[in-house]
Amino acid sequence: MFTTTPIRLFQTLAICSPLMFYACGGGEAPPAESSAPAAAHDPAAHDPAAHDPAAHAAPLAGGWTTSEGIATPESVYYDAASGFVFSSQIDGMPDGRDGNGRIVKLGGDGHVVAADWVTGLNAPKGLRSHDGTLWTADLDEVVGIDIGSGKVTSRVKIDGAQFLNDVAVGADGTVYVSDMMANRIYSVRDGKASVFAEGEQLEWPNGLLVDGNRLIVGGWGKPKADFSTDVPGRLFALDLQTKQKTLITPKPFANIDGLELDGRGGYIVTDYLKGKVMQVSATGEARDLRTFKPGTADLGFAPPAVALIPHMNENRVASYDLSDVLK
C-alpha cells in the first residue's frame, strides 16, 4: 500500500525522468510512418452533411500526429460507432484536483474537432465506450459521458480509491476500473461500485480489457519509489464469474499501460517506461513492434492495423500504421 509521498514522487519522475533519459541518448525517435489510410471505411461517405467535421468523422488513417489542444495525454481511444477519436488530457499532475482535466475529440485523420469537448475533470485517464457512453477514470471517480452530446451523464465516486487508472466495459455494461496503487480492481454497475478483485496477485494492475468472459489485465509490477520495478508485470486473465487467474504471458515482460485486442487472437500493449508498443500472441509470446521515447501510455487500436498512441511526456498523440509489423 502506498502513501501520498511515493505517489507524488512517481508523478514527478514519470513525467520528467523519461525526458531526461531520452535527452541523454536513451530510446529511439519515432520512425517515419506511412500517410496512407489504414482503413478506408467512411461512415459519412453518403451523407450530404458529411463536410461537417463536428458531426462526421474523417476516415481513420495511420501516419498523423497532433499537439493541438494536447496536454499530458494519458489515453487515446477510437470509438468505432461514431468514428471519432477521443483523448484524455490530464493537463497537470496525474493526481491534481485542479479542474484542468478534459477530453479532446478528434477526427480519424488527426484534426481536432473539439479541444474542450468535455471540461471540468481533474486528471482523466483510461477511456472505453459502450452503448453510446464514453467512460473514463478520474482519480476516485468513474465518469460517464454521452458521446452524442458530450455531456457528463454519470459520476460514481469510489470510496477508498487511491489512483484509478484504466477502464474496461463488459457486454452487460459493467465498468471495470483498475486502481494500481491499491492493487485493486473495482466494478461499477447501476451507479454502485464494489471491489471485483484485490491483492498482490493482481501485480499492480494498470491496463484492462474485457475479452468475452474474461477480464484481461496488464500488470505493471511492484513499483519502487521512482516507479521503476525490479520485476515488471505480466499479462493475465481473470474469469468474470469465478475471478480465477490464468496467465497469458508466463514470464514478466513489461510495465504494461495500454491494452487492446490485436484483431488476430492476441493483444497490443504499451510499456510506458521503455516507450514500447508490443504484440502478445494468444499463447503468450511477446515481441516489440515499435520503440519510441518513454511515455507511451494507454493506446487505442483499430483493426486491421492502426495504433493510436498518447505520447504523454511529449504532449502529442499520433496514429501509426502497423501493418508491416503485425502478425
C-alpha positions as CSV (number, residue, x, y, z in Angstrom):
1,M,0.0,0.0,0.0
2,F,1.4,3.4,-0.9
3,T,1.2,6.7,0.8
4,T,0.8,10.2,-0.7
5,T,4.6,10.8,-0.7
6,P,5.6,8.0,-3.1
7,I,2.6,8.7,-5.3
8,R,3.8,12.3,-5.7
9,L,7.3,11.2,-6.3
10,F,6.1,8.9,-9.0
11,Q,4.2,11.7,-10.7
12,T,7.2,13.9,-10.9
13,L,9.6,11.1,-12.1
14,A,7.1,9.5,-14.5
15,I,6.8,12.8,-16.5
16,C,10.3,14.2,-16.1
17,S,12.7,11.3,-15.8
18,P,11.9,9.7,-19.2
19,L,12.5,13.0,-20.9
20,M,15.9,13.4,-19.3
21,F,16.7,9.8,-20.2
22,Y,15.9,10.4,-23.8
23,A,18.0,13.6,-23.8
24,C,21.0,11.5,-22.7
25,G,20.5,9.2,-25.7
26,G,18.0,6.6,-24.4
27,G,15.2,5.4,-26.6
28,E,14.6,5.9,-30.3
29,A,12.9,8.7,-32.2
30,P,9.5,7.7,-33.7
31,P,10.0,6.0,-37.0
32,A,8.6,7.5,-40.2
33,E,5.1,6.4,-40.9
34,S,3.0,5.9,-44.0
35,S,0.5,8.6,-44.7
36,A,-1.9,6.2,-46.5
37,P,-5.1,5.4,-44.7
38,A,-5.1,2.1,-42.9
39,A,-8.9,1.9,-43.0
40,A,-10.9,3.2,-45.9
41,H,-14.4,3.0,-44.3
42,D,-16.1,6.4,-44.0
43,P,-19.5,6.2,-42.2
44,A,-20.4,9.7,-43.6
45,A,-19.5,8.9,-47.3
46,H,-23.1,9.0,-48.4
47,D,-24.3,11.7,-46.1
48,P,-25.0,15.1,-47.7
49,A,-23.7,16.8,-44.5
50,A,-20.5,14.8,-44.5
51,H,-18.4,18.0,-44.8
52,D,-19.3,19.0,-41.2
53,P,-16.3,17.7,-39.1
54,A,-18.2,18.2,-35.8
55,A,-20.9,15.7,-36.9
56,H,-19.0,13.3,-39.1
57,A,-15.5,11.9,-38.5
58,A,-12.9,11.7,-41.2
59,P,-11.9,8.1,-42.0
60,L,-9.4,6.7,-39.6
61,A,-5.8,6.7,-41.0
62,G,-2.3,5.9,-39.9
63,G,0.6,8.3,-40.2
64,W,-0.6,11.5,-38.4
65,T,0.5,13.3,-35.2
66,T,-1.1,16.3,-33.4
67,S,-0.2,18.5,-30.5
68,E,-3.1,21.0,-30.8
69,G,-5.0,21.0,-27.6
70,I,-2.9,18.2,-26.2
71,A,-1.5,18.5,-22.7
72,T,-0.3,15.4,-20.8
73,P,-2.4,12.9,-22.8
74,E,-3.0,9.7,-20.9
75,S,-5.3,7.7,-23.2
76,V,-6.4,7.7,-26.8
77,Y,-9.5,5.7,-27.9
78,Y,-11.2,5.1,-31.2
79,D,-15.0,4.8,-30.9
80,A,-16.0,2.7,-33.9
81,A,-19.7,3.6,-33.6
82,S,-19.2,7.3,-34.0
83,G,-15.9,7.2,-36.0
84,F,-14.3,9.7,-33.7
85,V,-11.1,9.5,-31.7
86,F,-11.1,10.7,-28.1
87,S,-8.1,11.5,-25.9
88,S,-8.0,12.2,-22.1
89,Q,-5.9,15.2,-21.1
90,I,-4.5,15.4,-17.5
91,D,-3.1,18.9,-18.2
92,G,-1.2,18.9,-14.9
93,M,-0.2,16.4,-12.3
94,P,-1.7,12.9,-12.5
95,D,-3.2,13.3,-9.1
96,G,-4.1,17.0,-9.4
97,R,-7.6,18.1,-8.3
98,D,-7.4,21.2,-10.3
99,G,-10.3,21.0,-12.7
100,N,-8.0,21.2,-15.7
101,G,-8.7,17.7,-17.0
102,R,-10.6,17.4,-20.2
103,I,-11.4,15.2,-23.2
104,V,-10.3,16.1,-26.7
105,K,-12.4,14.9,-29.7
106,L,-10.5,14.3,-33.0
107,G,-11.3,13.1,-36.5
108,G,-9.8,9.9,-37.8
109,D,-7.3,12.0,-39.8
110,G,-6.0,13.7,-36.6
111,H,-7.7,17.1,-36.9
112,V,-9.0,18.4,-33.7
113,V,-12.8,18.6,-33.7
114,A,-13.1,20.0,-30.2
115,A,-10.2,20.6,-27.9
116,D,-12.6,21.2,-25.0
117,W,-15.2,18.6,-25.8
118,V,-15.5,17.7,-22.1
119,T,-14.1,20.0,-19.4
120,G,-14.1,20.3,-15.6
121,L,-12.5,17.0,-15.0
122,N,-9.4,16.6,-12.8
123,A,-6.9,14.0,-14.2
124,P,-8.8,11.7,-16.5
125,K,-7.0,8.6,-17.7
126,G,-8.4,5.4,-19.3
127,L,-11.2,5.6,-21.9
128,R,-13.6,3.0,-23.2
129,S,-17.1,3.3,-24.8
130,H,-20.2,1.1,-24.5
131,D,-23.7,1.7,-25.9
132,G,-23.2,5.4,-26.7
133,T,-21.4,6.3,-23.4
134,L,-17.7,7.1,-23.1
135,W,-16.3,6.0,-19.7
136,T,-13.2,7.4,-18.1
137,A,-11.4,7.1,-14.7
138,D,-10.8,10.4,-12.9
139,L,-8.8,10.0,-9.7
140,D,-11.5,8.5,-7.4
141,E,-14.5,8.7,-9.8
142,V,-15.7,6.8,-12.8
143,V,-17.3,9.3,-15.2
144,G,-19.8,8.5,-18.0
145,I,-20.1,10.9,-21.0
146,D,-22.8,10.8,-23.7
147,I,-20.9,10.6,-26.9
148,G,-23.7,12.3,-28.9
149,S,-23.8,15.4,-26.8
150,G,-20.5,15.5,-24.9
151,K,-22.4,15.9,-21.6
152,V,-21.5,14.1,-18.4
153,T,-24.3,11.8,-17.6
154,S,-22.8,9.8,-14.7
155,R,-20.3,10.2,-11.8
156,V,-19.6,7.3,-9.4
157,K,-17.3,8.2,-6.6
158,I,-15.3,5.2,-5.3
159,D,-14.6,5.5,-1.6
160,G,-11.1,4.3,-0.7
161,A,-9.8,4.6,-4.3
162,Q,-6.2,5.8,-4.5
163,F,-5.3,6.2,-8.1
164,L,-7.9,5.0,-10.6
165,N,-6.4,4.3,-14.0
166,D,-7.8,2.2,-16.9
167,V,-11.4,1.3,-17.6
168,A,-13.0,-1.7,-19.4
169,V,-16.7,-2.5,-20.1
170,G,-18.4,-5.8,-20.2
171,A,-21.2,-6.8,-22.5
172,D,-23.7,-6.2,-19.8
173,G,-22.5,-2.6,-19.2
174,T,-20.5,-3.3,-16.1
175,V,-17.5,-1.0,-15.9
176,Y,-14.2,-2.3,-14.5
177,V,-11.6,0.1,-13.3
178,S,-8.0,-0.5,-12.1
179,D,-6.5,1.1,-9.0
180,M,-2.8,0.3,-9.5
181,M,-1.6,1.9,-6.3
182,A,-4.1,0.0,-4.2
183,N,-3.6,-3.3,-6.1
184,R,-7.3,-3.5,-6.7
185,I,-9.9,-3.7,-9.5
186,Y,-13.4,-2.3,-9.0
187,S,-16.6,-3.0,-10.8
188,V,-19.3,-0.3,-11.3
189,R,-22.8,-1.3,-12.2
190,D,-26.1,0.8,-12.0
191,G,-24.2,3.6,-10.2
192,K,-22.7,1.5,-7.5
193,A,-19.1,0.4,-7.1
194,S,-17.7,-2.7,-5.4
195,V,-14.4,-4.5,-5.2
196,F,-14.0,-7.0,-8.0
197,A,-10.6,-8.3,-7.1
198,E,-7.6,-7.2,-4.9
199,G,-4.3,-8.3,-3.6
200,E,-0.7,-8.8,-4.9
201,Q,-1.8,-11.5,-7.3
202,L,-3.1,-8.6,-9.5
203,E,0.6,-7.5,-10.0
204,W,-0.3,-3.8,-9.6
205,P,-2.9,-3.7,-12.4
206,N,-2.9,-1.0,-15.0
207,G,-4.4,-1.9,-18.4
208,L,-7.8,-3.6,-18.6
209,L,-9.8,-5.1,-21.4
210,V,-12.9,-7.3,-21.4
211,D,-12.5,-10.2,-23.9
212,G,-15.5,-12.5,-23.8
213,N,-16.0,-13.9,-20.4
214,R,-12.6,-12.8,-19.2
215,L,-11.1,-9.6,-17.9
216,I,-7.6,-9.2,-19.4
217,V,-5.2,-7.4,-17.0
218,G,-1.9,-5.8,-17.7
219,G,0.3,-5.8,-14.6
220,W,2.9,-3.0,-14.0
221,G,4.8,-4.9,-11.4
222,K,5.6,-3.8,-7.9
223,P,6.8,-0.2,-8.2
224,K,9.7,1.3,-6.3
225,A,9.7,4.9,-5.2
226,D,10.6,6.1,-8.7
227,F,8.0,3.7,-10.2
228,S,10.6,1.5,-11.8
229,T,10.4,-2.2,-11.0
230,D,12.8,-5.0,-10.2
231,V,10.3,-7.3,-11.7
232,P,7.9,-6.0,-14.4
233,G,4.3,-7.1,-14.9
234,R,2.7,-10.0,-16.8
235,L,-0.5,-10.2,-18.9
236,F,-3.1,-12.4,-17.4
237,A,-6.9,-13.0,-17.4
238,L,-9.5,-13.1,-14.6
239,D,-12.6,-15.1,-15.2
240,L,-15.5,-12.7,-14.8
241,Q,-17.5,-15.2,-12.9
242,T,-15.0,-17.2,-10.8
243,K,-12.3,-14.5,-10.8
244,Q,-9.8,-17.3,-11.3
245,K,-6.4,-16.0,-12.6
246,T,-4.9,-17.5,-15.8
247,L,-1.5,-16.3,-17.1
248,I,-1.2,-15.3,-20.7
249,T,2.5,-14.4,-20.5
250,P,4.3,-16.9,-18.3
251,K,7.1,-14.5,-17.5
252,P,7.1,-10.8,-16.5
253,F,8.0,-8.7,-19.6
254,A,6.8,-5.1,-19.4
255,N,5.4,-2.2,-17.3
256,I,2.1,-2.6,-19.0
257,D,0.0,0.5,-19.6
258,G,-2.2,0.3,-22.7
259,L,-4.0,-2.9,-23.7
260,E,-6.1,-3.7,-26.7
261,L,-7.1,-6.7,-28.9
262,D,-5.0,-7.0,-32.0
263,G,-7.7,-8.5,-34.2
264,R,-5.6,-11.6,-34.7
265,G,-6.4,-13.5,-31.5
266,G,-3.8,-11.7,-29.4
267,Y,-3.1,-8.3,-27.8
268,I,-1.4,-5.0,-28.4
269,V,0.2,-3.5,-25.3
270,T,2.4,-0.5,-24.4
271,D,5.3,-0.4,-22.0
272,Y,5.3,3.1,-20.6
273,L,8.8,3.2,-19.1
274,K,10.5,1.8,-22.2
275,G,8.4,3.5,-24.7
276,K,7.5,0.3,-26.5
277,V,4.5,-0.9,-28.4
278,M,4.3,-4.7,-28.3
279,Q,2.2,-7.6,-29.6
280,V,1.4,-10.6,-27.4
281,S,0.1,-13.7,-29.1
282,A,-2.7,-15.8,-27.7
283,T,-0.1,-18.3,-26.4
284,G,1.8,-15.6,-24.6
285,E,4.8,-14.8,-26.9
286,A,5.6,-11.1,-26.7
287,R,7.6,-9.1,-29.3
288,D,8.4,-5.5,-29.9
289,L,6.6,-3.7,-32.7
290,R,7.9,-0.1,-32.3
291,T,10.0,1.8,-29.8
292,F,9.6,5.5,-29.0
293,K,10.6,7.8,-26.2
294,P,9.4,6.7,-22.8
295,G,5.8,7.8,-22.1
296,T,3.7,5.5,-24.4
297,A,0.6,5.5,-22.2
298,D,-2.9,4.0,-22.8
299,L,-3.1,3.3,-26.5
300,G,-6.1,2.7,-28.8
301,F,-6.2,0.3,-31.7
302,A,-8.5,-0.1,-34.7
303,P,-8.2,-3.2,-36.9
304,P,-6.7,-4.0,-39.1
305,A,-3.6,-2.2,-38.1
306,V,-4.0,1.4,-36.8
307,A,-2.5,2.1,-33.4
308,L,-3.3,5.4,-31.6
309,I,-0.5,6.4,-29.1
310,P,-0.6,9.1,-26.4
311,H,3.0,10.3,-26.2
312,M,2.3,11.5,-22.7
313,N,5.7,13.2,-22.0
314,E,5.7,14.9,-25.4
315,N,2.2,16.4,-25.3
316,R,1.2,14.8,-28.6
317,V,-0.9,12.0,-29.8
318,A,-0.2,10.0,-33.0
319,S,-1.5,7.4,-35.3
320,Y,0.6,4.6,-36.7
321,D,0.0,2.0,-39.4
322,L,1.4,-1.3,-38.0
323,S,0.5,-3.4,-41.0
324,D,4.2,-4.0,-41.8
325,V,5.0,-5.5,-38.4
326,L,1.8,-7.2,-37.1
327,K,1.5,-10.9,-37.4
